[in-house]
Amino acid sequence: MIIKVLLIAMIGFSFVFFLKNSHKVTVKAWKRLALIGLLLLAIASVVFPEILDDTAKMVGIGRGADLLLYATVVAFIFLTLNIYVKFRDINLRQDKIISKIALIDKEKE
């Protein structure tokens, strides 16, 4: 029972942290909704673990823990690709800014 309380508290802390800091970063609406849905799903799976087992069996996976592992791997891959795209975009913007600064400096000479 204490592990459920701890898990729900950690999920709640994550939710509050997300809500407090989401205005500081540009996050698309669908990503916000997806994260909120994921957090609610996490709370539901802690409170009612049999739902996770039933869902796993419905999709052809033996245990709810396996389903959770597979979902975590997919979420990790999505997060990694999302961060890669963001960094690539930042690098492209930085290159454009540096090129413009170099052209302005050359015009001053």
LUMBAKOL-577953 format. One line per 2 residues: number of its first residue (from 1); their letters; for each residue x, y negated, z negated of N, C-alpha, C. Coordinates in pm, whole numbers. Each point is the difference from the previous one (the first is absolute). Layout:
! LUMBAKOL-577953
NUM> a> X/Y/Z/X/Y/Z/X/Y/Z | ...
This chain:
! LUMBAKOL-577953
1> mi> 81/120/0/-81/-120/0/85/-126/0 | 110/2/-74/85/-119/-8/65/-30/135
3> ik> 31/104/78/60/-23/132/-99/-70/92 | -129/32/-11/-101/-68/82/-5/-148/-36
5> vl> 4/-30/-127/-3/-139/-45/123/-74/52 | 117/63/-11/123/-63/49/-5/-21/151
7> li> -46/99/75/-8/-13/145/-97/-110/41 | -116/-4/-64/-97/-105/32/55/-138/-36
9> am> 72/-8/-111/61/-128/-39/105/-43/103 | 80/93/49/101/-33/101/-66/-43/131
11> ig> -105/68/38/-72/-37/122/-64/-138/-18 | -58/-22/-117/-59/-131/-30/105/-110/3
13> fs> 117/27/-55/110/-97/4/39/-30/144 | 8/103/84/32/-20/141/-104/-87/68
15> fv> -125/25/-31/-110/-77/59/9/-147/-40 | 21/-26/-129/12/-138/-49/123/-67/61
17> ff> 111/72/8/122/-55/59/-25/-37/146 | -70/87/73/-31/-27/140/-88/-125/12
19> lk> -103/-9/-82/-90/-115/7/71/-130/-37 | 89/5/-99/72/-120/-42/98/-48/106
21> ns> 63/92/71/107/-36/93/-41/4/146 | -123/37/30/-38/14/140/-12/-135/70
23> hk> -21/-108/-74/-11/-131/63/137/-57/38 | 107/56/-53/135/-49/28/54/53/133
25> vt> -60/106/50/48/64/121/-117/12/97 | 31/-13/128/-104/19/100/-24/149/19
27> vk> -119/44/-39/-38/140/14/-132/2/77 | -3/81/105/-122/8/80/-113/59/-84
29> aw> -121/-43/34/-117/38/-78/-18/151/-5 | 23/69/112/-21/145/1/100/70/-89
31> kr> 119/-55/-14/99/60/-90/-41/-21/-146 | -56/-117/-29/-48/-25/-137/-113/96/-34
33> la> -93/14/93/-113/92/-24/48/144/-14 | 98/38/83/53/136/-8/67/24/-135
35> li> 75/-98/-49/67/16/-129/-101/6/-114 | -101/-84/6/-103/3/-104/-72/135/3
37> gl> -31/48/120/-64/132/13/88/110/-53 | 129/-9/29/95/100/-49/8/0/-152
39> ll> 1/-118/-59/5/-9/-146/-127/56/-63 | -115/-30/60/-126/56/-52/-3/152/16
41> la> 51/47/113/9/145/23/94/65/-102 | 109/-69/-33/94/53/-99/-66/13/-137
43> ia> -76/-101/-38/-70/6/-129/-101/114/1 | -75/12/110/-100/108/9/66/136/-7
45> sv> 118/16/63/66/130/-3/59/33/-137 | 30/-103/-79/48/24/-137/-118/38/-90
47> vf> -108/-73/14/-116/24/-86/-71/131/38 | -11/26/131/-68/120/49/94/81/90
49> pe> 97/73/-55/97/71/84/-63/111/86 | -116/48/-39/-65/105/80/-43/-52/137
51> il> -23/-131/11/-35/-58/131/117/17/97 | 121/-21/-50/119/16/83/15/145/45
53> dd> -24/94/-89/5/142/36/-106/35/103 | -121/-48/-21/-108/27/95/29/-59/137
55> ta> 53/-122/1/35/-65/127/110/77/71 | 98/46/-76/110/77/59/-53/129/64
57> km> -88/66/-68/-56/124/54/-83/-27/125 | -70/-114/3/-82/-35/117/86/-22/124
59> vg> 119/-54/-17/87/-27/115/100/113/27 | -12/108/-77/84/117/26/132/4/-73
61> ig> 11/-76/-108/122/0/-81/-34/70/-131 | 92/77/-52/-28/83/-117/-30/-74/-128
63> rg> 79/-103/-32/-15/-66/-129/-6/-151/18 | -61/-65/-97/-7/-145/2/137/-64/-12
65> ad> 90/64/-74/136/-53/-15/73/-1/135 | -23/102/81/61/3/133/-55/-111/88
67> ll> -131/-20/-7/-62/-108/75/57/-135/-41 | 18/-18/-129/57/-124/-52/144/-18/50
69> ly> 76/106/3/137/-7/51/1/-39/147 | -83/62/81/-6/-31/143/-42/-144/21
71> at> -99/-46/-76/-45/-139/13/111/-97/-41 | 77/37/-102/111/-85/-43/107/-9/107
73> vv> 29/110/66/99/0/108/-47/-90/114 | -126/12/37/-54/-84/108/5/-148/-40
75> af> -37/-30/-123/4/-138/-48/143/-53/-1 | 96/84/-39/141/-41/-1/48/-30/141
77> if> -36/84/95/40/-23/139/-62/-131/51 | -128/-22/-29/-66/-123/41/70/-121/-61
79> lt> 30/6/-129/67/-110/-68/137/-27/60 | 75/105/26/134/-14/57/-7/-65/138
81> ln> -92/44/84/-15/-59/133/-47/-144/-9 | -89/-29/-93/-47/-137/-19/115/-92/-41
83> iy> 82/44/-92/115/-80/-43/99/-18/115 | 22/105/79/90/-10/116/-50/-106/98
85> vk> -129/1/30/-57/-96/94/14/-142/-55 | -25/-17/-129/14/-133/-62/144/-50/9
87> fr> 97/85/-32/140/-40/8/41/-32/143 | -48/78/95/31/-26/140/-56/-136/42
89> di> -121/-30/-43/-62/-129/31/80/-114/-63 | 42/17/-124/79/-103/-68/133/-20/74
91> nl> 64/109/43/126/-12/72/-18/-73/133 | -108/29/71/-27/-70/126/-23/-149/-23
93> rq> -75/-33/-103/-22/-141/-33/130/-69/-38 | 82/69/-77/128/-55/-41/90/-25/121
95> dk> 1/94/94/81/-18/122/-46/-121/79 | -132/-20/11/-52/-117/73/40/-130/-69
97> ii> -9/-2/-131/37/-120/-76/148/-30/17 | 83/104/-10/144/-20/15/33/-49/140
99> sk> -68/53/102/23/-46/137/-38/-146/16 | -113/-40/-57/-43/-139/9/97/-92/-72
101> ia> 48/42/-116/97/-82/-73/129/-13/80 | 45/109/63/121/-4/80/-17/-94/120
103> li> -116/1/65/-26/-91/112/-2/-145/-46 | -61/-26/-115/-4/-136/-54/140/-47/-34
105> dk> 82/84/-61/139/-35/-34/81/-25/127 | -25/76/104/75/-18/126/-39/-131/66
107> ek> -128/-38/-9/-45/-126/57/60/-119/-72 | 27/14/-130/57/-109/-80/146/-26/36
109> e> 67/102/53/145/-14/28/26/-86/118
